[in-house]
């Protein structure tokens, strides 16, 4: 994080890539905010990560709502996510990958929105696909394994649409997958 803060991306990448740059960027942001606010960066980072956990809970709620999960089960799942010792520990730990939680849920929600909106306008399809691609690119910059997972999700989307709706909508699903993967691959 300090290298990104003081030397920028060029300084960070100068010595070769030693880890994904997403989380060090969050640490660098915490250091910058800590300096400006006159508090330790660990306090800022912990606050940011707790905010990320809250955002994750909200996205989980939306995902469960979209899946038609009942109110009681939704409430229990969201509460568990916020109270789980493992999840809370990851939100309070330095060098935690907690930032991946909302990015993954957000990306999956965008894929679902794209799947549901395939019969809508072409512009909406492209916009949602671009947002999904950018979200999965950000996710990959935080956790590299998603470089392999994201293409599989795009292919799965096309296959599910083809099986459920037939070849007409499949062309739109292919457009969605192509735009998603193009935006995803740009920074990765």
C-alpha positions in Angstrom: 0.0 0.0 0.0 2.8 2.4 0.9 4.5 1.8 -2.5 1.3 2.6 -4.4 0.7 5.7 -2.3 4.2 7.1 -2.6 5.4 5.8 -6.0 2.1 5.3 -7.8 1.3 2.3 -10.1 4.6 2.6 -11.9 6.5 2.2 -8.7 4.3 -0.7 -7.6 4.8 -2.6 -10.8 8.5 -1.8 -11.3 9.8 -4.7 -9.2 7.4 -7.1 -10.8 4.0 -8.2 -9.7 4.2 -9.8 -6.3 0.5 -9.8 -5.5 -2.8 -8.5 -6.8 -2.8 -4.7 -6.7 -6.4 -4.3 -5.5 -6.0 -4.7 -1.8 -2.7 -2.8 -1.6 -4.6 0.1 -3.4 -7.2 0.0 -0.6 -4.4 0.1 2.0 -2.8 3.0 0.1 -6.1 4.8 0.1 -6.3 4.2 3.9 -2.9 5.6 4.4 -3.7 8.7 2.3 -7.0 9.2 4.3 -5.3 8.5 7.6 -2.6 11.2 6.8 -5.3 13.7 5.8 -7.5 13.0 8.8 -4.6 12.7 11.3 -5.5 9.2 12.4 -3.7 5.8 11.9 -4.3 4.2 8.6 -5.2 1.0 10.4 -8.2 2.7 11.9 -9.3 4.1 8.5 -8.7 0.6 6.9 -10.8 -1.1 9.6 -13.6 1.4 9.1 -13.5 1.0 5.3 -13.5 -2.8 5.7 -16.5 -2.7 8.0 -18.2 -0.5 5.4 -17.4 -3.2 2.8 -18.9 -5.8 5.1 -22.1 -3.7 5.4 -22.2 -3.3 1.6 -21.7 -7.1 1.2 -24.7 -7.7 3.5 -26.8 -5.3 1.4 -25.8 -7.1 -1.8 -26.5 -10.5 -0.2 -29.9 -9.3 0.7 -30.6 -8.2 -2.9 -29.2 -11.5 -4.3 -31.4 -13.5 -2.0 -34.4 -11.4 -2.8 -33.7 -11.9 -6.5 -33.6 -15.6 -6.0 -36.9 -15.6 -4.2 -35.6 -16.6 -0.8 -38.1 -16.1 2.0 -37.9 -13.1 4.4 -36.9 -15.2 7.4 -34.1 -17.0 5.5 -32.9 -13.8 4.0 -32.8 -12.1 7.4 -30.9 -15.1 9.0 -28.4 -15.2 6.1 -27.6 -11.5 6.3 -27.4 -11.6 10.1 -25.1 -14.6 9.9 -22.9 -12.8 7.4 -22.6 -9.8 9.7 -22.0 -11.9 12.9 -19.9 -14.8 11.6 -16.6 -14.9 13.5 -14.7 -15.8 10.3 -16.2 -13.1 8.2 -16.0 -10.4 10.9 -12.4 -11.4 11.5 -11.6 -11.0 7.8 -13.2 -7.5 7.9 -11.0 -6.6 10.9 -7.7 -8.0 9.7 -5.0 -6.1 7.9 -4.3 -7.8 4.6 -7.8 -9.2 4.4 -9.4 -9.9 1.1 -12.7 -8.7 2.4 -12.9 -6.3 -0.6 -13.7 -9.3 -2.8 -17.0 -10.1 -1.1 -19.1 -7.2 -2.5 -17.3 -7.4 -5.9 -18.3 -11.0 -6.3 -21.9 -10.5 -5.3 -22.1 -7.3 -7.4 -20.8 -9.1 -10.4 -23.2 -12.0 -10.0 -26.1 -9.6 -9.6 -25.1 -7.8 -12.8 -24.9 -11.2 -14.6 -28.4 -12.0 -13.4 -29.7 -8.5 -14.4 -28.1 -9.1 -17.8 -29.7 -12.5 -18.1 -33.1 -11.1 -17.2 -32.8 -8.1 -19.5 -31.7 -10.0 -22.6 -35.1 -9.3 -24.3 -34.7 -5.6 -23.5 -32.8 -2.9 -25.5 -29.4 -3.6 -27.0 -28.0 -0.5 -25.2 -29.2 -1.8 -21.8 -27.6 -5.2 -22.5 -24.3 -3.5 -23.4 -24.3 -1.2 -20.4 -25.0 -4.0 -18.0 -22.4 -6.2 -19.6 -19.8 -3.4 -19.4 -20.6 -2.9 -15.7 -20.3 -6.7 -15.1 -17.0 -6.8 -17.0 -15.6 -3.9 -15.0 -16.8 -5.4 -11.7 -15.1 -8.8 -12.5 -11.9 -7.0 -13.6 -11.8 -5.2 -10.2 -12.5 -8.5 -8.5 -9.6 -10.1 -10.4 -7.3 -7.2 -9.4 -8.1 -8.2 -5.8 -8.0 -12.0 -6.2 -6.3 -13.4 -9.3 -8.2 -16.7 -9.4 -11.2 -14.8 -10.9 -9.2 -14.4 -14.1 -10.0 -18.1 -14.7 -13.5 -18.0 -13.1 -14.9 -15.1 -15.0 -14.8 -16.6 -18.5 -16.4 -19.7 -17.1 -19.3 -17.6 -15.7 -19.7 -15.9 -19.1 -19.9 -19.2 -20.9 -22.3 -20.6 -18.3 -24.6 -17.6 -18.8 -24.7 -18.2 -22.6 -25.4 -22.0 -22.1 -28.1 -21.3 -19.5 -29.8 -18.8 -21.8 -29.6 -21.2 -24.8 -31.1 -24.1 -22.9 -33.9 -22.0 -21.3 -34.8 -19.6 -24.2 -33.5 -20.9 -27.5 -31.2 -19.5 -30.1 -32.9 -16.1 -30.6 -32.1 -14.8 -27.2 -28.8 -16.7 -27.3 -27.4 -14.1 -29.8 -28.1 -11.4 -27.3 -26.5 -13.5 -24.5 -23.4 -13.9 -26.8 -23.3 -10.1 -27.1 -23.5 -9.7 -23.4 -20.7 -12.3 -22.8 -18.5 -10.7 -25.5 -18.9 -7.2 -24.0 -18.4 -8.5 -20.5 -15.2 -10.3 -21.4 -13.9 -7.4 -23.5 -14.3 -4.9 -20.6 -13.0 -7.6 -18.2 -9.9 -8.4 -20.2 -8.8 -4.7 -20.8 -7.1 -4.1 -17.4 -6.5 -7.8 -16.6 
